[in-house]
């Protein structure tokens, strides 16, 4: 493996961690601002707030806050943390996207999360970003493992 291949591997991990951190910041900010707007006492789906065009209830804002904090914690770890964050993000955001589409198609005003189309689109875009995190983090981890194996073989040959 050449130095340029190693540089490509080491460049992938910060990309995955950066995407994880970016998603974490976005969801933490949206969640906290939403909680400030809707308050933290009503969970019945009747108190709706709008932050940057994203509608939601206290429950959805709590979900956003928890997801954001978790993604920020995982972004601070190695590429494997970003990969876990990506896998978790794909599942969570895919679930929120599917929920938003079904809720919008049913026209339910009393659904507990209070999602609207802008929030559903944000969740859908987040699925794609989380999938990119998984790809970058997995490739960085695999390239790093190959690099370590090569170094071990070279050290063994010199001894």
N, C-alpha and C positions, 0 to 999 in steps of 0.2 A: 504494500500500500504506500503510495507516494505521499509526500508532505501536503500536496494540494488536495488529495483525497481526505487526509486527516483534517485539514482546514475546513473542508466541506462538512465533515461530520461535526466538528466543534461549532460550526456556524448554525447548524440545525437546532441544537438544544436551546440557544437563546431565543430563536424564533418561536419555538413552542412555548417557552416560558413567558415570552413577551405577549403572545396571544392569550395565554392563560391569565396573565396579569391584567391585560386590557379588558377581557371579559369580566374579570373579577371587579375591576374598578367601575365599569359601566353598571353592572348589576347591583353593586353595593350602593352606588350613588342613587340609582333609580329607586332601589328599595328603601333607603333611608329617607329620601325626599318624599316618596310616596307615604311612608309611615308618618312623617311630619304633617302631611296634608290630610290624611284620612284619620289619623289618631290610631291608638293601639287598642282601643276597647271594643270595637265592633267587628265581629267575625261572621255576621250573618249574611254578608253579601249585599247589604243595602247601602252601605257607605262607599261611594265610588269617588276616587280622586284621579286627577290627570296630571302627570308629570311629563312634560315635553311631548304631549300628544298621546302618551301611553296611559290608558285607563287601567284601573285595577282596584281591588278592595284591600283591606288590611291583610287578609290572608295571602294574596298574591304578593304584596309588598314584603311580607315576612319571608316568603319563598325566595324572592329576588335578593333580599338582604343576606339570607343564609347561603344561597348559591354564590353570591359575590364574595363573601368572606371566605368560604371554602376554596374557591378558585384562587383567591389571593394567597392563601396559605400554601396551596399546592404549587403556585407559580414561584414561590420563594425556595422551593426545594429543587432537586436535580431534574433532569429531563424525564426521569421515571415519574416524578410527581406531576409534571405537565401531562404525561401520557395518561395517568390515572384521572387527572382533571378533565382531559379530553374525552375519555371514555365515559366518565360520569356525566360530563356536559352533554355529550351526544344523547345519552339516555334521558336525562332530565329535560333538555330543551326539545327533544323529539316528542316527549310526552306532553309538554306544555303547548307545543305547536299543534299536535293532534287534538288536544283538549280545546284549544282556541278555535280551530276549524269546525269541530263538531258543535261547539257552543254557538258560534256565529251562524252556522247553517240552521240550527234549531231555533235561532232567534230568542234564546232564553235570556230574559232580563234578570231573573232571580238566581242565576248560577253563582256559586260561592266565590269564584275568583274574579269575576267582573272583567274578563279579558275582552279586548276589542281587536279590530284588524291590525292597527299599528303594533300592538303588543305581540300579536301572533306572527307578524312579519319579523319583528325583532327576534323572537324565539326561533323562527325558521333560519334566519341568517346566523344566529348563534350556533345552530346545529352544524352548519357548514364550517364555521370557524373552529368549533370543537373537533370536528373531523380532521381539519388541517393540523390542529395541535397533535392529534394522535399520530398522523403520518410523520410530521417533523420529529416528534419525540421518539417514535419507534425507529426511524432511520438513524437518528443520532445515537441511540442506545446500541443498535446493531453494529453500526460503524465503529463505535467505541469498543465493543467486545471483540471485533475483528482486529482492531489495532492492538489491544492488550494481548490477544493470542499470538500475533506476529512478534511482539516484543518478547514474549516468553520463549517462542521458538528460537529467536535470535540469541537470547541469553543462554539457552540450552546448547546451542551449536558452538558458542564461544568457550564453554566450560570444558 
